[in-house]
Amino acid sequence: MWAAAHHTNLYLHIPFFLEDINEPDNYFNIPINYRKEFVNKLYQHKIYYAFAGHLHKNIIANYTPLIINENNDHTNNNNTNKSFSMISSSSVCVQLGNNQPGIRLVQIDTTNNNNENDDFLKHVYWTLDELEEILNSGKQPEI
């Protein structure tokens, strides 16, 4: 049986958007007719981070949806100061941007279960050369 999650994140291949949720459809993003609906639903369910690949370069973009509450009023957010982060990571093989091959390490603070305004997630992208240097030094990778 699965335990209740305190923090849920989404991992997918194709990013919802690269820079702006309203950007035109292209090969590298999810079509806009699905994009906004999915992102708004994720945000309403307190899922604030989505990680993707597909681009073969690193891009981080943020979006704060307008939420319609039970009184049919628009609010700026989900009673939190968090935005929705779309984090796209480069590849370990062919690069389409200036990034070097690498990996992204994600760290989730499991001790922060009550305050949604605190940032419970940190991430860092290391090139394979940087990661090799860290591991050869005998250190554990840290964020």
Backbone as CSV, one residue per row, in Angstrom:
resi,resn,N_x,N_y,N_z,CA_x,CA_y,CA_z,C_x,C_y,C_z
1,MET,0.846,-1.188,0.000,0.000,0.000,0.000,0.887,1.246,0.000
2,TRP,0.481,2.236,-0.719,1.257,3.461,-0.851,0.942,4.395,0.301
3,ALA,1.955,5.032,0.819,1.759,6.048,1.860,1.369,7.365,1.206
4,ALA,0.661,8.179,1.952,0.280,9.502,1.440,1.536,10.336,1.223
5,ALA,1.603,10.991,0.090,2.766,11.821,-0.237,2.580,13.220,0.320
6,HIS,3.642,13.767,0.868,3.607,15.154,1.335,3.880,16.111,0.184
7,HIS,4.718,15.687,-0.729,5.091,16.516,-1.870,5.074,15.640,-3.119
8,THR,4.339,16.060,-4.112,4.246,15.304,-5.354,4.799,16.154,-6.489
9,ASN,5.607,15.545,-7.327,6.179,16.203,-8.496,5.854,15.366,-9.717
10,LEU,5.914,15.993,-10.872,5.612,15.305,-12.120,6.893,15.168,-12.935
11,TYR,7.096,13.983,-13.485,8.222,13.723,-14.375,7.642,13.250,-15.708
12,LEU,7.987,13.944,-16.784,7.456,13.616,-18.093,8.534,13.842,-19.147
13,HIS,8.296,13.359,-20.338,9.314,13.501,-21.377,9.259,14.878,-22.036
14,ILE,8.106,15.260,-22.545,7.963,16.533,-23.259,7.500,17.607,-22.283
15,PRO,8.177,18.759,-22.219,7.750,19.819,-21.299,6.432,20.450,-21.743
16,PHE,5.682,20.949,-20.768,4.450,21.664,-21.093,4.766,22.916,-21.906
17,PHE,5.781,23.669,-21.478,6.178,24.897,-22.169,7.661,25.116,-21.943
18,LEU,8.264,25.953,-22.796,9.695,26.231,-22.686,9.954,27.511,-21.916
19,GLU,9.249,28.572,-22.265,9.468,29.868,-21.627,8.185,30.501,-21.119
20,ASP,7.069,30.245,-21.802,5.807,30.904,-21.452,4.658,29.948,-21.742
21,ILE,3.719,29.860,-20.827,2.605,28.926,-21.010,1.778,29.244,-22.252
22,ASN,1.812,30.503,-22.709,1.036,30.914,-23.881,1.817,30.845,-25.188
23,GLU,3.030,30.310,-25.162,3.837,30.239,-26.376,3.151,29.354,-27.425
24,PRO,3.457,29.582,-28.691,2.849,28.768,-29.756,3.264,27.295,-29.648
25,ASP,2.428,26.436,-30.172,2.752,25.013,-30.223,3.971,24.794,-31.113
26,ASN,4.817,23.851,-30.707,5.922,23.427,-31.556,6.325,22.012,-31.167
27,TYR,7.318,21.495,-31.811,7.775,20.127,-31.576,8.239,19.913,-30.137
28,PHE,8.667,20.973,-29.470,9.296,20.841,-28.162,8.356,21.073,-26.983
29,ASN,7.072,21.367,-27.202,6.161,21.570,-26.074,4.861,20.801,-26.284
30,ILE,4.085,20.705,-25.229,2.765,20.071,-25.293,1.793,21.086,-25.885
31,PRO,0.911,20.658,-26.776,-0.030,21.595,-27.412,-0.818,22.421,-26.395
32,ILE,-1.007,23.688,-26.730,-1.617,24.635,-25.802,-3.030,24.225,-25.386
33,ASN,-3.771,23.528,-26.246,-5.128,23.148,-25.865,-5.139,22.133,-24.722
34,TYR,-4.029,21.447,-24.459,-3.894,20.569,-23.295,-3.078,21.227,-22.193
35,ARG,-2.098,22.001,-22.587,-1.095,22.560,-21.683,-1.700,23.308,-20.501
36,LYS,-2.515,24.303,-20.774,-3.063,25.138,-19.699,-3.955,24.330,-18.763
37,GLU,-4.775,23.470,-19.333,-5.666,22.659,-18.503,-4.868,21.773,-17.556
38,PHE,-3.856,21.076,-18.080,-3.051,20.195,-17.248,-2.303,20.965,-16.168
39,VAL,-1.648,22.042,-16.546,-0.861,22.810,-15.573,-1.761,23.386,-14.487
40,ASN,-2.909,23.914,-14.857,-3.824,24.457,-13.848,-4.336,23.372,-12.911
41,LYS,-4.646,22.192,-13.438,-5.101,21.077,-12.584,-3.982,20.628,-11.650
42,LEU,-2.771,20.518,-12.172,-1.642,20.147,-11.319,-1.473,21.152,-10.189
43,TYR,-1.525,22.423,-10.530,-1.347,23.489,-9.541,-2.456,23.445,-8.489
44,GLN,-3.687,23.225,-8.915,-4.802,23.136,-7.966,-4.615,21.971,-6.999
45,HIS,-3.924,20.929,-7.443,-3.658,19.776,-6.587,-2.289,19.881,-5.904
46,LYS,-1.762,21.086,-5.879,-0.527,21.415,-5.160,0.695,20.675,-5.694
47,ILE,0.706,20.482,-7.004,1.888,19.946,-7.679,2.551,21.136,-8.360
48,TYR,3.708,21.533,-7.836,4.347,22.782,-8.242,5.575,22.600,-9.126
49,TYR,6.013,21.355,-9.322,7.221,21.108,-10.109,6.963,20.028,-11.154
50,ALA,7.379,20.301,-12.380,7.358,19.298,-13.447,8.751,19.255,-14.068
51,PHE,9.288,18.060,-14.211,10.617,17.852,-14.783,10.476,17.125,-16.114
52,ALA,11.210,17.582,-17.114,11.122,16.988,-18.449,12.496,16.921,-19.096
53,GLY,12.544,16.216,-20.196,13.738,16.138,-21.034,13.376,16.677,-22.408
54,HIS,13.596,15.893,-23.445,13.164,16.142,-24.818,13.883,17.304,-25.511
55,LEU,14.255,18.338,-24.781,14.844,19.529,-25.404,16.320,19.371,-25.725
56,HIS,16.996,18.534,-24.974,18.444,18.377,-25.088,19.165,19.683,-24.739
57,LYS,18.558,20.474,-23.865,19.186,21.663,-23.280,18.423,22.001,-22.002
58,ASN,19.039,22.804,-21.134,18.430,23.179,-19.856,17.603,24.446,-20.001
59,ILE,16.369,24.379,-19.555,15.503,25.558,-19.491,14.648,25.430,-18.237
60,ILE,14.531,26.522,-17.492,13.638,26.574,-16.333,12.708,27.755,-16.534
61,ALA,11.408,27.486,-16.484,10.402,28.536,-16.656,9.365,28.405,-15.551
62,ASN,8.803,29.534,-15.134,7.804,29.547,-14.060,6.512,30.174,-14.541
63,TYR,5.434,29.748,-13.909,4.096,30.234,-14.251,3.241,30.184,-12.991
64,THR,2.507,31.259,-12.714,1.566,31.264,-11.598,0.155,31.344,-12.165
65,PRO,-0.582,30.232,-12.090,-1.936,30.212,-12.651,-2.893,31.095,-11.870
66,LEU,-3.934,31.555,-12.560,-5.062,32.185,-11.889,-6.034,31.076,-11.523
67,ILE,-6.401,31.025,-10.267,-7.295,29.987,-9.772,-8.672,30.595,-9.540
68,ILE,-9.717,29.909,-9.951,-11.082,30.348,-9.668,-11.544,29.602,-8.427
69,ASN,-11.861,30.360,-7.360,-12.260,29.714,-6.113,-13.750,29.384,-6.112
70,GLU,-14.231,28.855,-4.980,-15.625,28.413,-4.897,-16.630,29.550,-5.055
71,ASN,-16.215,30.807,-4.845,-17.089,31.969,-5.036,-17.005,32.521,-6.459
72,ASN,-16.328,31.769,-7.330,-16.126,32.171,-8.722,-15.274,33.436,-8.841
73,ASP,-14.434,33.668,-7.830,-13.501,34.790,-7.846,-12.146,34.285,-8.330
74,HIS,-11.445,35.126,-9.068,-10.093,34.780,-9.501,-9.109,35.184,-8.415
75,THR,-8.212,34.294,-8.089,-7.145,34.610,-7.150,-5.827,34.472,-7.895
76,ASN,-4.802,35.114,-7.375,-3.502,35.060,-8.041,-2.836,33.711,-7.909
77,ASN,-3.165,32.993,-6.853,-2.472,31.725,-6.662,-3.276,30.797,-5.765
78,ASN,-2.637,29.763,-5.327,-3.246,28.677,-4.575,-3.029,28.882,-3.079
79,ASN,-3.252,30.120,-2.587,-2.969,30.481,-1.195,-1.521,30.181,-0.835
80,THR,-0.651,30.396,-1.752,0.767,30.151,-1.551,1.542,31.146,-2.404
81,ASN,2.800,31.319,-2.089,3.624,32.198,-2.921,4.376,31.404,-3.985
82,LYS,4.017,30.141,-4.162,4.710,29.280,-5.116,4.173,29.474,-6.525
83,SER,5.065,29.342,-7.470,4.660,29.287,-8.866,4.839,27.839,-9.331
84,PHE,4.364,27.550,-10.506,4.563,26.244,-11.124,5.879,26.318,-11.892
85,SER,6.795,25.413,-11.615,8.102,25.405,-12.276,8.178,24.278,-13.292
86,MET,8.496,24.647,-14.536,8.719,23.676,-15.605,10.222,23.603,-15.817
87,ILE,10.820,22.479,-15.432,12.271,22.322,-15.427,12.654,21.281,-16.470
88,SER,13.320,21.720,-17.512,13.740,20.819,-18.587,15.244,20.621,-18.498
89,SER,15.656,19.359,-18.531,17.071,19.030,-18.388,17.670,18.577,-19.707
90,SER,18.935,18.888,-19.856,19.673,18.498,-21.049,19.849,16.985,-21.091
91,SER,20.482,16.529,-22.115,20.674,15.109,-22.378,22.063,14.658,-21.932
92,VAL,22.231,13.353,-21.799,23.573,12.827,-21.548,24.267,12.464,-22.857
93,CYS,23.623,12.740,-23.976,24.250,12.431,-25.272,24.231,13.664,-26.166
94,VAL,23.375,13.736,-27.141,23.353,14.813,-28.130,22.796,16.099,-27.512
95,GLN,23.517,17.208,-27.702,23.092,18.504,-27.173,22.534,19.369,-28.293
96,LEU,21.449,20.087,-28.008,20.899,21.032,-28.977,21.140,22.474,-28.551
97,GLY,21.661,22.668,-27.369,21.985,24.002,-26.881,23.446,24.047,-26.493
98,ASN,23.790,24.989,-25.620,25.173,25.154,-25.184,25.517,24.330,-23.954
99,ASN,24.548,23.595,-23.411,24.803,22.805,-22.215,25.654,21.588,-22.535
100,GLN,26.403,21.159,-21.551,27.195,19.944,-21.665,26.350,18.757,-21.195
101,PRO,26.676,17.540,-21.643,25.947,16.366,-21.162,26.010,16.289,-19.643
102,GLY,24.907,15.871,-19.023,24.891,15.799,-17.574,23.613,15.211,-17.022
103,ILE,23.447,15.381,-15.709,22.268,14.883,-14.997,21.773,15.955,-14.033
104,ARG,20.514,15.846,-13.642,19.932,16.753,-12.651,19.630,15.952,-11.389
105,LEU,20.113,16.432,-10.261,19.824,15.823,-8.965,18.724,16.634,-8.295
106,VAL,17.696,15.939,-7.809,16.567,16.577,-7.138,16.577,16.137,-5.686
107,GLN,16.466,17.108,-4.775,16.423,16.821,-3.342,15.114,17.365,-2.787
108,ILE,14.384,16.508,-2.070,13.110,16.899,-1.474,13.257,16.867,0.034
109,ASP,12.883,17.960,0.682,12.938,18.069,2.137,11.691,17.408,2.713
110,THR,11.850,16.199,3.231,10.701,15.470,3.770,10.334,15.909,5.177
111,THR,11.144,16.770,5.787,10.803,17.248,7.135,9.850,18.422,7.084
112,ASN,9.711,19.048,5.930,8.833,20.205,5.774,7.491,19.730,5.224
113,ASN,6.591,19.340,6.117,5.324,18.766,5.682,4.147,19.715,5.805
114,ASN,4.317,20.831,6.483,3.159,21.655,6.791,3.131,23.004,6.103
115,ASN,4.268,23.596,5.842,4.291,24.950,5.310,4.559,24.928,3.810
116,GLU,3.497,25.079,3.020,3.644,25.030,1.566,4.394,26.224,1.010
117,ASN,4.503,27.297,1.773,5.209,28.470,1.277,6.717,28.289,1.331
118,ASP,7.190,27.319,2.089,8.615,27.029,2.114,8.975,26.213,0.881
119,ASP,10.182,26.392,0.403,10.622,25.655,-0.770,11.134,24.291,-0.327
120,PHE,10.370,23.250,-0.582,10.704,21.903,-0.138,11.565,21.154,-1.148
121,LEU,11.794,21.734,-2.310,12.518,21.040,-3.366,13.675,21.895,-3.861
122,LYS,14.820,21.243,-4.022,15.997,21.887,-4.610,16.506,20.969,-5.715
123,HIS,17.118,21.564,-6.715,17.668,20.747,-7.794,18.906,21.432,-8.352
124,VAL,19.783,20.615,-8.919,20.999,21.135,-9.533,21.339,20.254,-10.739
125,TYR,21.875,20.880,-11.773,22.323,20.155,-12.963,23.841,20.116,-12.936
126,TRP,24.401,18.920,-13.049,25.845,18.763,-13.145,26.197,18.185,-14.501
127,THR,27.241,18.740,-15.104,27.765,18.101,-16.306,28.414,16.792,-15.872
128,LEU,28.591,15.894,-16.807,29.239,14.625,-16.469,30.665,14.855,-15.988
129,ASP,31.348,15.857,-16.545,32.706,16.180,-16.089,32.694,16.666,-14.643
130,GLU,31.739,17.537,-14.302,31.635,18.026,-12.918,31.316,16.885,-11.961
131,LEU,30.399,16.020,-12.360,30.017,14.897,-11.510,31.193,13.946,-11.309
132,GLU,31.951,13.691,-12.365,33.125,12.823,-12.245,34.136,13.415,-11.263
133,GLU,34.332,14.719,-11.342,35.266,15.387,-10.425,34.797,15.257,-8.975
134,ILE,33.508,15.448,-8.740,32.961,15.316,-7.382,33.158,13.895,-6.871
135,LEU,32.799,12.916,-7.680,32.895,11.520,-7.250,34.343,11.084,-7.062
136,ASN,35.249,11.544,-7.925,36.666,11.197,-7.783,37.292,11.825,-6.549
137,SER,36.701,12.903,-6.056,37.223,13.540,-4.844,36.804,12.784,-3.586
138,GLY,35.925,11.791,-3.763,35.450,11.025,-2.615,34.260,11.654,-1.919
139,LYS,33.773,12.761,-2.453,32.633,13.443,-1.840,31.324,12.894,-2.398
140,GLN,30.280,13.105,-1.634,28.928,12.778,-2.092,28.355,14.021,-2.758
141,PRO,27.704,13.889,-3.916,27.078,15.066,-4.537,26.043,15.686,-3.607
142,GLU,26.072,16.996,-3.490,25.127,17.721,-2.641,24.538,18.883,-3.413
143,ILE,23.408,19.316,-2.937,22.759,20.479,-3.540,23.027,21.678,-2.658
